[in-house]
Amino acid sequence: MSVEAILKTKGSNVFTIRPEHSVTDAAALMAAKKVGVAMVCDAKGRLQGVISERDIVTGITQYGKGLLDMPVRNIMSSPVVTCSPADAVKSILEIMTKRRIRHLPVVDGEDILGIVSIGDAVNYRLTQSEMEKAVLRDFAVAR
């Protein structure tokens, strides 16, 4: 069970924002796309960080209303914890739990292939467990 299987199911859509854009721009993007995180990429599309709803809430407590006009680079999470398409779902769940993060960009070198949330990973594991249970039940009934 690899991250690649999750991306095949959910797709590889990612939403990006530039480091110099405002936090208001990031919040508007996330609200419009109904996502909890955006990848922060430079002009060449290279991953520089991620900005999440949590980063914005933490920023408000630190900077107050002034945060909204600040550039994303001031509050983005960086360096970014990433995974590869070949990583096992179990291993990324462990990373997310230990690091207390909910999203992992999936990268191959400098190429961004998608993003996996903890919900995606848990859902995939549950689906796989249900399929295994059904196979074992069918096997037991056939005997």
The first five atom37 places (N, CA, C, CB, O) and aatype in JSON, in Angstrom:
{
  "aatype": [12, 15, 19, 6, 0, 9, 10, 11, 16, 11, 7, 15, 2, 19, 13, 16, 9, 1, 14, 6, 8, 15, 19, 16, 3, 0, 0, 0, 10, 12, 0, 0, 11, 11, 19, 7, 19, 0, 12, 19, 4, 3, 0, 11, 7, 1, 10, 5, 7, 19, 9, 15, 6, 1, 3, 9, 19, 16, 7, 9, 16, 5, 18, 7, 11, 7, 10, 10, 3, 12, 14, 19, 1, 2, 9, 12, 15, 15, 14, 19, 19, 16, 4, 15, 14, 0, 3, 0, 19, 11, 15, 9, 10, 6, 9, 12, 16, 11, 1, 1, 9, 1, 8, 10, 14, 19, 19, 3, 7, 6, 3, 9, 10, 7, 9, 19, 15, 9, 7, 3, 0, 19, 2, 18, 1, 10, 16, 5, 15, 6, 12, 6, 11, 0, 19, 10, 1, 3, 13, 0, 19, 0, 1],
  "atom_mask": [
    [1, 1, 1, 1, 1],
    [1, 1, 1, 1, 1],
    [1, 1, 1, 1, 1],
    [1, 1, 1, 1, 1],
    [1, 1, 1, 1, 1],
    [1, 1, 1, 1, 1],
    [1, 1, 1, 1, 1],
    [1, 1, 1, 1, 1],
    [1, 1, 1, 1, 1],
    [1, 1, 1, 1, 1],
    [1, 1, 1, 0, 1],
    [1, 1, 1, 1, 1],
    [1, 1, 1, 1, 1],
    [1, 1, 1, 1, 1],
    [1, 1, 1, 1, 1],
    [1, 1, 1, 1, 1],
    [1, 1, 1, 1, 1],
    [1, 1, 1, 1, 1],
    [1, 1, 1, 1, 1],
    [1, 1, 1, 1, 1],
    [1, 1, 1, 1, 1],
    [1, 1, 1, 1, 1],
    [1, 1, 1, 1, 1],
    [1, 1, 1, 1, 1],
    [1, 1, 1, 1, 1],
    [1, 1, 1, 1, 1],
    [1, 1, 1, 1, 1],
    [1, 1, 1, 1, 1],
    [1, 1, 1, 1, 1],
    [1, 1, 1, 1, 1],
    [1, 1, 1, 1, 1],
    [1, 1, 1, 1, 1],
    [1, 1, 1, 1, 1],
    [1, 1, 1, 1, 1],
    [1, 1, 1, 1, 1],
    [1, 1, 1, 0, 1],
    [1, 1, 1, 1, 1],
    [1, 1, 1, 1, 1],
    [1, 1, 1, 1, 1],
    [1, 1, 1, 1, 1],
    [1, 1, 1, 1, 1],
    [1, 1, 1, 1, 1],
    [1, 1, 1, 1, 1],
    [1, 1, 1, 1, 1],
    [1, 1, 1, 0, 1],
    [1, 1, 1, 1, 1],
    [1, 1, 1, 1, 1],
    [1, 1, 1, 1, 1],
    [1, 1, 1, 0, 1],
    [1, 1, 1, 1, 1],
    [1, 1, 1, 1, 1],
    [1, 1, 1, 1, 1],
    [1, 1, 1, 1, 1],
    [1, 1, 1, 1, 1],
    [1, 1, 1, 1, 1],
    [1, 1, 1, 1, 1],
    [1, 1, 1, 1, 1],
    [1, 1, 1, 1, 1],
    [1, 1, 1, 0, 1],
    [1, 1, 1, 1, 1],
    [1, 1, 1, 1, 1],
    [1, 1, 1, 1, 1],
    [1, 1, 1, 1, 1],
    [1, 1, 1, 0, 1],
    [1, 1, 1, 1, 1],
    [1, 1, 1, 0, 1],
    [1, 1, 1, 1, 1],
    [1, 1, 1, 1, 1],
    [1, 1, 1, 1, 1],
    [1, 1, 1, 1, 1],
    [1, 1, 1, 1, 1],
    [1, 1, 1, 1, 1],
    [1, 1, 1, 1, 1],
    [1, 1, 1, 1, 1],
    [1, 1, 1, 1, 1],
    [1, 1, 1, 1, 1],
    [1, 1, 1, 1, 1],
    [1, 1, 1, 1, 1],
    [1, 1, 1, 1, 1],
    [1, 1, 1, 1, 1],
    [1, 1, 1, 1, 1],
    [1, 1, 1, 1, 1],
    [1, 1, 1, 1, 1],
    [1, 1, 1, 1, 1],
    [1, 1, 1, 1, 1],
    [1, 1, 1, 1, 1],
    [1, 1, 1, 1, 1],
    [1, 1, 1, 1, 1],
    [1, 1, 1, 1, 1],
    [1, 1, 1, 1, 1],
    [1, 1, 1, 1, 1],
    [1, 1, 1, 1, 1],
    [1, 1, 1, 1, 1],
    [1, 1, 1, 1, 1],
    [1, 1, 1, 1, 1],
    [1, 1, 1, 1, 1],
    [1, 1, 1, 1, 1],
    [1, 1, 1, 1, 1],
    [1, 1, 1, 1, 1],
    [1, 1, 1, 1, 1],
    [1, 1, 1, 1, 1],
    [1, 1, 1, 1, 1],
    [1, 1, 1, 1, 1],
    [1, 1, 1, 1, 1],
    [1, 1, 1, 1, 1],
    [1, 1, 1, 1, 1],
    [1, 1, 1, 1, 1],
    [1, 1, 1, 1, 1],
    [1, 1, 1, 0, 1],
    [1, 1, 1, 1, 1],
    [1, 1, 1, 1, 1],
    [1, 1, 1, 1, 1],
    [1, 1, 1, 1, 1],
    [1, 1, 1, 0, 1],
    [1, 1, 1, 1, 1],
    [1, 1, 1, 1, 1],
    [1, 1, 1, 1, 1],
    [1, 1, 1, 1, 1],
    [1, 1, 1, 0, 1],
    [1, 1, 1, 1, 1],
    [1, 1, 1, 1, 1],
    [1, 1, 1, 1, 1],
    [1, 1, 1, 1, 1],
    [1, 1, 1, 1, 1],
    [1, 1, 1, 1, 1],
    [1, 1, 1, 1, 1],
    [1, 1, 1, 1, 1],
    [1, 1, 1, 1, 1],
    [1, 1, 1, 1, 1],
    [1, 1, 1, 1, 1],
    [1, 1, 1, 1, 1],
    [1, 1, 1, 1, 1],
    [1, 1, 1, 1, 1],
    [1, 1, 1, 1, 1],
    [1, 1, 1, 1, 1],
    [1, 1, 1, 1, 1],
    [1, 1, 1, 1, 1],
    [1, 1, 1, 1, 1],
    [1, 1, 1, 1, 1],
    [1, 1, 1, 1, 1],
    [1, 1, 1, 1, 1],
    [1, 1, 1, 1, 1],
    [1, 1, 1, 1, 1]
  ],
  "atom_positions": [
    [[0.84, -1.17, 0.0], [0.0, 0.0, 0.0], [0.89, 1.24, 0.0], [-0.96, 0.0, 1.22], [1.56, 1.54, 0.98]],
    [[0.88, 1.94, -1.12], [1.76, 3.1, -1.26], [0.97, 4.38, -1.47], [2.73, 2.88, -2.41], [-0.22, 4.37, -1.78]],
    [[1.67, 5.49, -1.29], [1.1, 6.81, -1.5], [0.6, 6.95, -2.94], [2.13, 7.9, -1.18], [-0.4, 7.62, -3.19]],
    [[1.29, 6.33, -3.86], [0.9, 6.38, -5.27], [-0.54, 5.89, -5.47], [1.86, 5.55, -6.13], [-1.27, 6.44, -6.29]],
    [[-0.93, 4.86, -4.73], [-2.3, 4.33, -4.83], [-3.32, 5.37, -4.37], [-2.44, 3.04, -3.99], [-4.4, 5.48, -4.94]],
    [[-2.98, 6.13, -3.34], [-3.89, 7.18, -2.88], [-4.05, 8.24, -3.96], [-3.37, 7.83, -1.56], [-5.16, 8.68, -4.26]],
    [[-2.93, 8.66, -4.56], [-2.99, 9.69, -5.61], [-3.79, 9.22, -6.82], [-1.59, 10.09, -6.04], [-4.46, 10.01, -7.47]],
    [[-3.71, 7.92, -7.13], [-4.5, 7.4, -8.25], [-5.98, 7.53, -7.98], [-4.14, 5.93, -8.53], [-6.77, 7.75, -8.91]],
    [[-6.37, 7.4, -6.73], [-7.78, 7.5, -6.34], [-8.23, 8.95, -6.24], [-8.0, 6.8, -5.02], [-9.28, 9.31, -6.78]],
    [[-7.47, 9.78, -5.56], [-7.91, 11.15, -5.28], [-7.49, 12.16, -6.32], [-7.39, 11.57, -3.96], [-8.08, 13.25, -6.4]],
    [[-6.49, 11.83, -7.12], [-6.0, 12.78, -8.1], [-4.8, 13.55, -7.59], [0.0, 0.0, 0.0], [-4.35, 13.36, -6.46]],
    [[-4.3, 14.43, -8.43], [-3.07, 15.12, -8.09], [-3.22, 16.64, -8.04], [-1.99, 14.76, -9.07], [-2.24, 17.38, -8.16]],
    [[-4.45, 17.1, -7.87], [-4.67, 18.55, -7.8], [-3.99, 19.13, -6.57], [-6.17, 18.87, -7.77], [-4.15, 18.63, -5.45]],
    [[-3.24, 20.2, -6.79], [-2.66, 20.95, -5.69], [-2.89, 22.43, -5.96], [-1.13, 20.64, -5.52], [-3.0, 22.85, -7.11]],
    [[-2.96, 23.19, -4.92], [-3.17, 24.62, -5.05], [-1.94, 25.32, -4.49], [-4.46, 25.09, -4.32], [-1.5, 25.03, -3.38]],
    [[-1.41, 26.23, -5.28], [-0.16, 26.89, -4.9], [-0.34, 28.39, -4.79], [0.93, 26.57, -5.91], [-1.26, 28.99, -5.36]],
    [[0.55, 28.97, -4.04], [0.6, 30.41, -3.87], [2.06, 30.81, -3.78], [-0.2, 30.88, -2.6], [2.9, 30.0, -3.39]],
    [[2.37, 32.02, -4.14], [3.75, 32.51, -4.11], [4.08, 33.05, -2.72], [3.97, 33.62, -5.19], [3.18, 33.53, -2.02]],
    [[5.32, 32.98, -2.31], [5.72, 33.43, -0.97], [5.44, 34.91, -0.71], [7.17, 33.17, -0.76], [5.22, 35.32, 0.43]],
    [[5.45, 35.72, -1.77], [5.24, 37.16, -1.58], [3.76, 37.56, -1.53], [5.92, 37.91, -2.7], [3.45, 38.7, -1.2]],
    [[2.86, 36.63, -1.86], [1.44, 36.94, -1.77], [1.03, 37.1, -0.31], [0.59, 35.85, -2.46], [1.69, 36.57, 0.59]],
    [[-0.05, 37.8, -0.09], [-0.49, 38.08, 1.29], [-1.18, 36.86, 1.9], [-1.43, 39.29, 1.32], [-1.65, 35.96, 1.2]],
    [[-1.22, 36.87, 3.21], [-1.94, 35.84, 3.95], [-3.42, 35.89, 3.58], [-1.75, 36.02, 5.48], [-4.08, 34.85, 3.51]],
    [[-3.95, 37.09, 3.33], [-5.34, 37.21, 2.89], [-5.54, 36.46, 1.58], [-5.73, 38.69, 2.72], [-6.55, 35.78, 1.41]],
    [[-4.58, 36.58, 0.65], [-4.67, 35.84, -0.62], [-4.69, 34.34, -0.38], [-3.49, 36.21, -1.54], [-5.45, 33.61, -1.01]],
    [[-3.84, 33.88, 0.53], [-3.79, 32.45, 0.85], [-5.1, 31.97, 1.45], [-2.63, 32.15, 1.81], [-5.61, 30.91, 1.07]],
    [[-5.65, 32.76, 2.38], [-6.92, 32.38, 3.01], [-8.03, 32.35, 1.97], [-7.28, 33.36, 4.14], [-8.88, 31.45, 2.0]],
    [[-8.04, 33.32, 1.06], [-9.06, 33.36, 0.01], [-8.94, 32.14, -0.91], [-8.95, 34.66, -0.82], [-9.95, 31.55, -1.29]],
    [[-7.71, 31.77, -1.26], [-7.49, 30.59, -2.11], [-8.01, 29.32, -1.42], [-6.0, 30.43, -2.44], [-8.72, 28.53, -2.03]],
    [[-7.63, 29.15, -0.17], [-8.05, 27.95, 0.56], [-9.57, 27.9, 0.73], [-7.37, 27.88, 1.93], [-10.17, 26.83, 0.63]],
    [[-10.17, 29.04, 0.98], [-11.64, 29.08, 1.13], [-12.32, 28.77, -0.2], [-12.09, 30.45, 1.65], [-13.28, 28.0, -0.23]],
    [[-11.83, 29.35, -1.28], [-12.44, 29.13, -2.6], [-12.31, 27.68, -3.05], [-11.79, 30.04, -3.64], [-13.23, 27.13, -3.66]],
    [[-11.19, 27.06, -2.75], [-10.94, 25.68, -3.18], [-11.38, 24.66, -2.14], [-9.47, 25.49, -3.48], [-11.34, 23.45, -2.38]],
    [[-11.81, 25.15, -0.97], [-12.27, 24.28, 0.12], [-11.19, 23.28, 0.54], [-13.54, 23.53, -0.31], [-11.44, 22.08, 0.66]],
    [[-9.98, 23.81, 0.77], [-8.86, 23.0, 1.21], [-8.26, 23.64, 2.46], [-7.79, 22.86, 0.1], [-8.46, 24.82, 2.72]],
    [[-7.52, 22.86, 3.21], [-6.91, 23.35, 4.44], [-5.47, 23.73, 4.32], [0.0, 0.0, 0.0], [-4.85, 24.14, 5.3]],
    [[-4.9, 23.59, 3.12], [-3.48, 23.87, 2.94], [-3.22, 24.27, 1.49], [-2.63, 22.64, 3.33], [-3.89, 23.82, 0.57]],
    [[-2.23, 25.13, 1.32], [-1.75, 25.49, -0.02], [-0.23, 25.36, -0.01], [-2.2, 26.94, -0.44], [0.43, 25.66, 0.98]],
    [[0.31, 24.92, -1.12], [1.75, 24.83, -1.24], [2.3, 26.18, -1.67], [2.17, 23.72, -2.25], [1.73, 26.86, -2.53]],
    [[3.39, 26.56, -1.07], [4.04, 27.83, -1.38], [5.2, 27.52, -2.33], [4.54, 28.58, -0.08], [6.14, 26.82, -1.96]],
    [[5.1, 28.05, -3.55], [6.1, 27.76, -4.58], [6.69, 29.05, -5.13], [5.48, 26.93, -5.73], [6.0, 30.07, -5.22]],
    [[7.97, 29.01, -5.49], [8.6, 30.18, -6.09], [8.16, 30.31, -7.55], [10.14, 30.08, -6.0], [7.33, 29.53, -8.02]],
    [[8.71, 31.29, -8.25], [8.31, 31.57, -9.63], [8.59, 30.41, -10.57], [9.02, 32.81, -10.13], [7.95, 30.3, -11.62]],
    [[9.53, 29.54, -10.22], [9.86, 28.38, -11.05], [9.08, 27.13, -10.64], [11.35, 28.1, -10.99], [9.31, 26.05, -11.18]],
    [[8.15, 27.29, -9.69], [7.32, 26.16, -9.26], [7.97, 25.25, -8.24], [0.0, 0.0, 0.0], [7.46, 24.17, -7.96]],
    [[9.09, 25.68, -7.67], [9.77, 24.86, -6.66], [9.12, 25.07, -5.3], [11.28, 25.2, -6.6], [8.82, 26.2, -4.91]],
    [[8.92, 23.99, -4.59], [8.27, 24.01, -3.29], [9.15, 24.73, -2.27], [7.95, 22.58, -2.81], [10.31, 24.36, -2.05]],
    [[8.59, 25.77, -1.64], [9.31, 26.55, -0.63], [8.75, 26.33, 0.77], [9.25, 28.02, -0.98], [9.47, 26.48, 1.76]],
    [[7.48, 25.98, 0.84], [6.83, 25.79, 2.13], [5.38, 25.41, 1.92], [0.0, 0.0, 0.0], [4.93, 25.21, 0.79]],
    [[4.67, 25.32, 3.0], [3.21, 25.12, 2.95], [2.58, 26.09, 3.93], [2.8, 23.63, 3.28], [3.18, 26.45, 4.95]],
    [[1.38, 26.52, 3.61], [0.63, 27.35, 4.54], [-0.7, 26.66, 4.78], [0.43, 28.81, 3.98], [-1.41, 26.27, 3.85]],
    [[-1.01, 26.52, 6.05], [-2.24, 25.82, 6.44], [-3.13, 26.74, 7.26], [-1.9, 24.54, 7.23], [-2.73, 27.82, 7.69]],
    [[-4.34, 26.27, 7.47], [-5.26, 26.99, 8.35], [-4.63, 27.17, 9.72], [-6.61, 26.24, 8.46], [-4.77, 28.23, 10.34]],
    [[-3.93, 26.17, 10.19], [-3.28, 26.23, 11.5], [-2.23, 27.34, 11.52], [-2.62, 24.88, 11.85], [-2.11, 28.07, 12.5]],
    [[-1.46, 27.48, 10.43], [-0.46, 28.54, 10.36], [-1.12, 29.91, 10.46], [0.34, 28.44, 9.05], [-0.6, 30.81, 11.12]],
    [[-2.26, 30.07, 9.81], [-2.96, 31.35, 9.84], [-3.49, 31.65, 11.24], [-4.13, 31.35, 8.83], [-3.36, 32.78, 11.72]],
    [[-4.07, 30.67, 11.88], [-4.59, 30.87, 13.24], [-3.45, 31.2, 14.2], [-5.36, 29.62, 13.73], [-3.57, 32.11, 15.02]],
    [[-2.36, 30.48, 14.11], [-1.2, 30.76, 14.96], [-0.66, 32.16, 14.68], [-0.09, 29.71, 14.73], [-0.3, 32.88, 15.61]],
    [[-0.62, 32.55, 13.4], [-0.15, 33.88, 13.02], [-1.02, 34.98, 13.59], [0.0, 0.0, 0.0], [-0.51, 36.03, 13.99]],
    [[-2.33, 34.77, 13.62], [-3.23, 35.78, 14.19], [-2.92, 36.0, 15.66], [-4.71, 35.35, 14.01], [-2.95, 37.13, 16.14]],
    [[-2.64, 34.92, 16.39], [-2.33, 35.08, 17.81], [-1.0, 35.81, 18.02], [-2.29, 33.71, 18.51], [-0.82, 36.49, 19.02]],
    [[-0.08, 35.67, 17.07], [1.22, 36.33, 17.19], [1.2, 37.78, 16.7], [2.26, 35.56, 16.42], [1.78, 38.66, 17.33]],
    [[0.53, 38.03, 15.56], [0.63, 39.32, 14.89], [-0.66, 40.12, 14.88], [1.07, 39.11, 13.5], [-0.65, 41.3, 14.51]],
    [[-1.76, 39.54, 15.28], [-3.04, 40.24, 15.25], [-3.5, 40.49, 13.83], [0.0, 0.0, 0.0], [-3.16, 39.74, 12.91]],
    [[-4.3, 41.54, 13.65], [-4.9, 41.84, 12.34], [-3.85, 42.14, 11.27], [-5.84, 43.01, 12.46], [-4.11, 41.95, 10.08]],
    [[-2.69, 42.6, 11.67], [-1.63, 42.93, 10.72], [-1.18, 41.73, 9.91], [0.0, 0.0, 0.0], [-0.59, 41.87, 8.83]],
    [[-1.45, 40.55, 10.42], [-1.07, 39.32, 9.72], [-1.66, 39.27, 8.31], [-1.52, 38.1, 10.51], [-1.0, 38.8, 7.38]],
    [[-2.86, 39.73, 8.15], [-3.57, 39.58, 6.88], [-2.84, 40.24, 5.71], [-4.96, 40.16, 7.0], [-2.97, 39.8, 4.57]],
    [[-2.09, 41.29, 5.99], [-1.35, 41.98, 4.93], [0.09, 41.48, 4.78], [-1.34, 43.46, 5.19], [0.79, 41.88, 3.86]],
    [[0.52, 40.62, 5.68], [1.89, 40.1, 5.63], [2.04, 39.1, 4.49], [2.28, 39.43, 6.97], [1.06, 38.48, 4.07]],
    [[3.27, 38.94, 3.98], [3.49, 37.9, 2.97], [3.43, 36.51, 3.59], [4.84, 38.11, 2.28], [3.78, 36.3, 4.75]],
    [[2.99, 35.58, 2.78], [2.86, 34.18, 3.2], [4.18, 33.66, 3.77], [2.42, 33.31, 2.01], [4.17, 32.87, 4.72]],
    [[5.31, 34.08, 3.21], [6.61, 33.57, 3.65], [6.85, 33.78, 5.15], [7.73, 34.23, 2.86], [7.62, 33.05, 5.76]],
    [[6.18, 34.77, 5.74], [6.38, 35.06, 7.16], [5.8, 34.0, 8.08], [5.78, 36.39, 7.49], [6.25, 33.85, 9.21]],
    [[4.8, 33.27, 7.61], [4.16, 32.28, 8.5], [4.13, 30.87, 7.94], [2.76, 32.72, 8.81], [3.67, 29.95, 8.61]],
    [[4.61, 30.69, 6.7], [4.54, 29.34, 6.1], [5.42, 28.37, 6.89], [4.98, 29.37, 4.62], [6.39, 28.78, 7.54]],
    [[5.06, 27.11, 6.83], [5.87, 26.06, 7.44], [6.97, 25.68, 6.47], [4.99, 24.82, 7.81], [6.71, 25.31, 5.32]],
    [[8.2, 25.78, 6.93], [9.35, 25.46, 6.09], [10.51, 25.14, 7.02], [9.71, 26.65, 5.12], [10.66, 25.8, 8.05]],
    [[11.33, 24.16, 6.71], [11.31, 23.31, 5.53], [10.11, 22.37, 5.55], [12.6, 22.52, 5.42], [9.55, 22.06, 6.61]],
    [[9.73, 21.92, 4.38], [8.54, 21.1, 4.21], [8.87, 19.63, 4.4], [7.92, 21.33, 2.83], [9.84, 19.12, 3.86]],
    [[8.04, 18.96, 5.19], [8.12, 17.51, 5.3], [7.35, 16.96, 4.12], [7.55, 16.98, 6.69], [6.18, 17.31, 3.92]],
    [[7.98, 16.11, 3.32], [7.34, 15.56, 2.12], [7.42, 14.04, 2.15], [8.01, 16.1, 0.85], [8.04, 13.44, 3.02]],
    [[6.76, 13.44, 1.18], [6.86, 11.99, 0.99], [7.01, 11.72, -0.5], [5.62, 11.25, 1.58], [6.86, 12.62, -1.32]],
    [[7.3, 10.48, -0.82], [7.42, 10.09, -2.22], [6.27, 9.15, -2.57], [8.79, 9.41, -2.51], [5.63, 8.6, -1.68]],
    [[5.99, 8.98, -3.86], [4.89, 8.08, -4.24], [5.12, 6.64, -3.8], [4.69, 8.12, -5.74], [4.16, 5.88, -3.64]],
    [[6.37, 6.26, -3.61], [6.67, 4.88, -3.23], [6.54, 4.63, -1.73], [8.07, 4.52, -3.68], [6.58, 3.47, -1.3]],
    [[6.4, 5.68, -0.93], [6.3, 5.5, 0.52], [5.05, 4.72, 0.9], [6.29, 6.86, 1.23], [3.99, 4.86, 0.28]],
    [[5.19, 3.89, 1.91], [4.06, 3.11, 2.42], [3.1, 4.02, 3.17], [4.55, 1.96, 3.34], [3.52, 4.94, 3.87]],
    [[1.82, 3.75, 3.03], [0.8, 4.55, 3.72], [1.02, 4.48, 5.23], [-0.62, 4.04, 3.36], [0.86, 5.49, 5.92]],
    [[1.37, 3.33, 5.74], [1.62, 3.18, 7.17], [2.74, 4.12, 7.62], [1.98, 1.72, 7.52], [2.63, 4.73, 8.69]],
    [[3.78, 4.25, 6.83], [4.91, 5.1, 7.24], [4.53, 6.58, 7.22], [6.11, 4.86, 6.33], [4.99, 7.34, 8.08]],
    [[3.7, 7.0, 6.26], [3.33, 8.42, 6.26], [2.37, 8.72, 7.39], [2.7, 8.81, 4.91], [2.37, 9.84, 7.92]],
    [[1.54, 7.76, 7.77], [0.67, 7.95, 8.93], [1.5, 8.14, 10.2], [-0.28, 6.75, 9.1], [1.16, 8.97, 11.05]],
    [[2.57, 7.39, 10.33], [3.46, 7.54, 11.48], [4.12, 8.92, 11.48], [4.53, 6.44, 11.48], [4.21, 9.56, 12.53]],
    [[4.58, 9.37, 10.32], [5.21, 10.7, 10.21], [4.21, 11.79, 10.6], [5.73, 10.94, 8.76], [4.52, 12.68, 11.39]],
    [[3.01, 11.7, 10.04], [2.0, 12.71, 10.33], [1.65, 12.74, 11.81], [0.75, 12.45, 9.52], [1.48, 13.82, 12.39]],
    [[1.55, 11.58, 12.43], [1.21, 11.51, 13.85], [2.34, 12.07, 14.71], [0.9, 10.06, 14.26], [2.1, 12.89, 15.6]],
    [[3.57, 11.64, 14.45], [4.71, 12.09, 15.25], [4.98, 13.58, 15.08], [5.96, 11.31, 14.88], [5.3, 14.27, 16.04]],
    [[4.85, 14.08, 13.85], [5.16, 15.49, 13.57], [3.95, 16.41, 13.77], [5.67, 15.64, 12.15], [4.08, 17.63, 13.7]],
    [[2.8, 15.81, 14.03], [1.55, 16.57, 14.22], [1.23, 17.45, 13.02], [1.64, 17.43, 15.49], [0.94, 18.64, 13.15]],
    [[1.29, 16.82, 11.84], [0.94, 17.52, 10.61], [-0.17, 16.74, 9.91], [2.17, 17.68, 9.68], [-0.29, 15.53, 10.07]],
    [[-0.99, 17.46, 9.15], [-2.14, 16.83, 8.52], [-2.0, 16.67, 7.02], [-3.36, 17.62, 8.81], [-2.83, 16.01, 6.39]],
    [[-0.97, 17.25, 6.43], [-0.81, 17.19, 4.98], [0.65, 16.94, 4.63], [-1.31, 18.48, 4.31], [1.55, 17.53, 5.22]],
    [[0.88, 16.06, 3.65], [2.23, 15.81, 3.14], [2.23, 15.99, 1.63], [2.72, 14.38, 3.53], [1.53, 15.27, 0.91]],
    [[3.02, 16.94, 1.15], [3.19, 17.03, -0.3], [3.9, 15.77, -0.8], [3.99, 18.31, -0.7], [4.82, 15.25, -0.15]],
    [[3.48, 15.29, -1.95], [4.09, 14.12, -2.56], [5.01, 14.66, -3.67], [3.01, 13.09, -3.13], [4.55, 15.32, -4.6]],
    [[6.3, 14.37, -3.55], [7.26, 14.9, -4.51], [8.13, 13.79, -5.06], [8.12, 15.98, -3.85], [8.35, 12.75, -4.44]],
    [[8.63, 14.06, -6.26], [9.63, 13.21, -6.89], [10.71, 14.16, -7.36], [9.02, 12.34, -8.1], [10.57, 14.82, -8.39]],
    [[11.81, 14.23, -6.61], [12.82, 15.24, -6.87], [12.24, 16.61, -6.57], [0.0, 0.0, 0.0], [11.82, 16.87, -5.44]],
    [[12.21, 17.5, -7.58], [11.6, 18.81, -7.4], [10.18, 18.87, -7.95], [12.46, 19.87, -8.08], [9.53, 19.91, -7.88]],
    [[9.7, 17.76, -8.51], [8.36, 17.73, -9.09], [7.32, 17.46, -8.0], [8.26, 16.66, -10.19], [7.44, 16.5, -7.23]],
    [[6.3, 18.31, -7.96], [5.19, 18.12, -7.02], [4.15, 17.25, -7.71], [4.58, 19.5, -6.56], [3.61, 17.63, -8.75]],
    [[3.87, 16.09, -7.13], [2.95, 15.14, -7.74], [1.54, 15.21, -7.15], [3.49, 13.74, -7.59], [0.58, 14.75, -7.77]],
    [[1.41, 15.77, -5.96], [0.12, 15.85, -5.3], [0.32, 16.13, -3.83], [0.0, 0.0, 0.0], [1.41, 16.49, -3.39]],
    [[-0.74, 15.97, -3.08], [-0.69, 16.13, -1.64], [-1.61, 15.1, -1.01], [-1.1, 17.58, -1.21], [-2.69, 14.8, -1.53]],
    [[-1.17, 14.56, 0.12], [-1.96, 13.54, 0.82], [-2.26, 14.07, 2.21], [-1.19, 12.17, 0.9], [-1.38, 14.53, 2.93]],
    [[-3.53, 13.99, 2.58], [-3.93, 14.4, 3.93], [-4.01, 13.18, 4.83], [-5.28, 15.16, 3.91], [-4.04, 12.04, 4.36]],
    [[-4.03, 13.44, 6.11], [-4.17, 12.33, 7.05], [-5.51, 11.62, 6.83], [-4.06, 12.83, 8.52], [-5.61, 10.4, 7.01]],
    [[-6.53, 12.38, 6.45], [-7.83, 11.78, 6.14], [-7.75, 10.84, 4.95], [0.0, 0.0, 0.0], [-8.36, 9.77, 4.95]],
    [[-6.99, 11.24, 3.91], [-6.81, 10.38, 2.74], [-6.15, 9.07, 3.15], [-5.95, 11.1, 1.67], [-6.57, 7.99, 2.74]],
    [[-5.11, 9.17, 3.97], [-4.36, 7.98, 4.38], [-5.21, 7.06, 5.25], [-3.1, 8.39, 5.13], [-5.2, 5.84, 5.06]],
    [[-5.93, 7.63, 6.2], [-6.79, 6.81, 7.07], [-7.89, 6.15, 6.25], [-7.41, 7.67, 8.21], [-8.17, 4.96, 6.43]],
    [[-8.52, 6.9, 5.36], [-9.57, 6.34, 4.5], [-9.03, 5.2, 3.65], [-10.16, 7.44, 3.61], [-9.7, 4.17, 3.51]],
    [[-7.86, 5.36, 3.09], [-7.26, 4.31, 2.27], [-7.01, 3.05, 3.11], [-5.95, 4.8, 1.63], [-7.31, 1.94, 2.67]],
    [[-6.45, 3.24, 4.3], [-6.19, 2.08, 5.18], [-7.48, 1.38, 5.57], [-5.43, 2.53, 6.44], [-7.53, 0.15, 5.6]],
    [[-8.53, 2.13, 5.87], [-9.82, 1.52, 6.23], [-10.4, 0.74, 5.06], [-10.81, 2.59, 6.69], [-10.91, -0.37, 5.23]],
    [[-10.33, 1.31, 3.87], [-10.84, 0.63, 2.68], [-10.08, -0.67, 2.44], [-10.73, 1.55, 1.44], [-10.69, -1.7, 2.15]],
    [[-8.76, -0.62, 2.57], [-7.96, -1.83, 2.39], [-8.29, -2.88, 3.44], [-6.47, -1.48, 2.44], [-8.37, -4.07, 3.12]],
    [[-8.49, -2.45, 4.68], [-8.84, -3.4, 5.75], [-10.18, -4.06, 5.49], [-8.87, -2.69, 7.1], [-10.35, -5.26, 5.72]],
    [[-11.15, -3.28, 5.01], [-12.46, -3.84, 4.69], [-12.36, -4.86, 3.55], [-13.45, -2.71, 4.3], [-13.02, -5.9, 3.59]],
    [[-11.55, -4.57, 2.55], [-11.39, -5.51, 1.43], [-10.72, -6.8, 1.92], [-10.55, -4.88, 0.29], [-11.12, -7.89, 1.52]],
    [[-9.7, -6.68, 2.78], [-9.03, -7.86, 3.31], [-10.0, -8.69, 4.14], [-7.82, -7.45, 4.17], [-10.0, -9.92, 4.06]],
    [[-10.81, -8.02, 4.94], [-11.8, -8.73, 5.75], [-12.79, -9.49, 4.87], [-12.56, -7.73, 6.66], [-13.14, -10.63, 5.18]],
    [[-13.23, -8.88, 3.78], [-14.18, -9.53, 2.87], [-13.54, -10.76, 2.22], [-14.66, -8.54, 1.79], [-14.19, -11.8, 2.07]],
    [[-12.28, -10.63, 1.82], [-11.59, -11.77, 1.2], [-11.46, -12.92, 2.2], [-10.18, -11.35, 0.69], [-11.71, -14.07, 1.85]],
    [[-11.08, -12.61, 3.42], [-10.95, -13.65, 4.45], [-12.3, -14.3, 4.76], [-10.35, -13.07, 5.73], [-12.37, -15.51, 4.97]],
    [[-13.37, -13.5, 4.79], [-14.71, -14.04, 5.04], [-15.1, -14.98, 3.9], [-15.74, -12.9, 5.18], [-15.62, -16.06, 4.16]],
    [[-14.87, -14.58, 2.66], [-15.19, -15.41, 1.5], [-14.39, -16.71, 1.52], [-14.92, -14.64, 0.22], [-14.9, -17.77, 1.18]],
    [[-13.12, -16.6, 1.92], [-12.28, -17.78, 2.0], [-12.79, -18.75, 3.07], [-10.82, -17.38, 2.3], [-12.82, -19.96, 2.86]],
    [[-13.19, -18.2, 4.22], [-13.68, -19.05, 5.32], [-15.0, -19.71, 4.93], [-13.86, -18.22, 6.61], [-15.22, -20.87, 5.27]],
    [[-15.87, -19.01, 4.23], [-17.16, -19.56, 3.82], [-16.95, -20.66, 2.77], [-18.07, -18.45, 3.26], [-17.68, -21.65, 2.76]],
    [[-15.97, -20.48, 1.91], [-15.7, -21.45, 0.84], [-15.16, -22.76, 1.39], [-14.71, -20.87, -0.17], [-15.28, -23.78, 0.73]],
    [[-14.6, -22.76, 2.55], [-14.03, -23.97, 3.13], [-15.13, -24.76, 3.71], [-12.96, -23.68, 4.18], [-14.89, -25.83, 4.26]]
  ]
}
